[in-house]
Amino acid sequence: MKHGISNIDGLLLFYRKGCKHEDVECRSKAVSRKHLLGEHLELHMFASAIRENKSIASYLANGLVETEQIVRRHNELAKEMLNRGYRHRSDISEEDIRVIKKYSARNGNSGHVNVERSIRDLLARCNECAQRIKVHAPLRSEEK
């Protein structure tokens, strides 16, 4: 039983049922500082790659990015960074927003992030994320 979480499937069920895709409170609070800043950096890298017409096909194919959600997710993470007292000085430019929207509209596959796999990875790899998930996305008593 890693990290004291005995029912990972129950946690995943709660996360899917009780934490809406756009719910900043759950999604962004439940990750460690390292993963919050890392995902923020990745979103800037995806925006840059799209702007520079570099392929992100493998990221799309492997469930690691949803191009239609890059800007929204970036803004969620930026808000959480500020909530935690971190500085955020790297907005995604209006030009990048236009390029990302155009890219998403033009490509048949805008990707889909595999949230379940992401949660399982965080629980297995990161003690801080596991603790934050327990605090910010606890199992409801009927799902324990």
N, C-alpha and C positions, 0 to 999 in steps of 0.2 A: 504494500500500500504506500505508494510514493506521495509525499507531501501531506499525509494525513487525509487525503481525499479518497474515501472508500467507494464512492459511486460516481465515477467519471461520466458514465452515460446519463445519470440523473442530472449532473451539472450541465451537460450539453443540452439535455432536454429543457432545463430551466432557461439556459442562455437563448435557445431558439424560441421558446414560448414567451418568456417574460422580458426579453431584451430585444426591442425592435431594431431592425437594421440601422435606423437613423438615430437611435438612442445614445447620445454622447455619454450620458451618465454611466451606462454599462460598458460600452465598447472601449472607450478611451481610458476610463479610470482603472480598468482591470488589467492594464499592462504595466510592466516595470519601466523605470526611467530609461533604461537602455533600449527597450523595445519601442517605447514611445518615440524617442529621438531617432531610432533606426528606421522605423516606418515613415516618419516625417522625411528623412533623407531620401528614402526609396521613392517616395512620391515625387520629390523634386527631380530625382534621376529619371523617372518615367516621363515626366513633363519635358525634360531636356531631350531625352531620346526621341520623343514624338516630334518635338520642334525641329530637331536636326535630322529627321527622317531616318532614324536608325530603327532596326527591327526590335520589337519586343514580343515577337511571336511565341517564343518559348515560355515567357512569363504568362502570356494569355493562355496557352495550351495547358500549363501546369497549375492553373487556378491561383495564381499569385497576384493578379491585378485585374481590376475592372476599370477600363478607361473612362467610362461614363461617370465613375464615382471618384476619380482622382481629386478633383477640386473640392468636392464636398467632404471627402475624408481628410484631406489636408486641413481644411478649415476646422473640422472636429478636433484634430490633433493639436492645431495651433491654439484653440480655445482651452484644451486640457493643459497644454504647456503653460499658458498664462495662469490657469487655475492653480497649478502647482508652484507658481512663483518663478518659472523659467522665462527667459526672454525669447521672444519670437520676432524676428526681423526679416523674414523671408517669405513674403506673400508670393503666390503664383501670379504672374503678370497677366494683365488683360489680354495681351497678345497670346500668351501660352494658353489661356482659357479658350480663346477662339480656335487655336490650332488643335487643342485636345477635342473640342466639340466636333470640329470638322473631321478629325481622324475617326472618332467614334461613329459618326454618321456614315462615313464612307466605307468603313470596314464592316463586314458581315458579323464578325466576332469581336465584341467589345470586352470579352472575358467574363469570368465569374470567379470570385474569391471563394475558396472552399473554407468556410468559417469553422466547420467541425474539425477539419484537419489542423487548422491554425491553433485552435484551442488545445487539441491533444498535444501538438508540438510544444506549445508554451508550458503546459502542465508537466510534460516530460523533461523539458530542458531548463526551465528557469524557476528557481525557488521563489524569487520575488513575485513573478507573475502568478504562480500558484497561490501564494498568500493573498495577493491583491484580488484574484478571482474569488477566493473564499470570502473576502470582506465585501467586495462590490457586486458580486453576483452569487450570493449565498443560495443554497437549496432551500426551497420553501418546505415547510414541515410535511406537507402531504406528498412531496416528491423525494423525501429522504429515505 
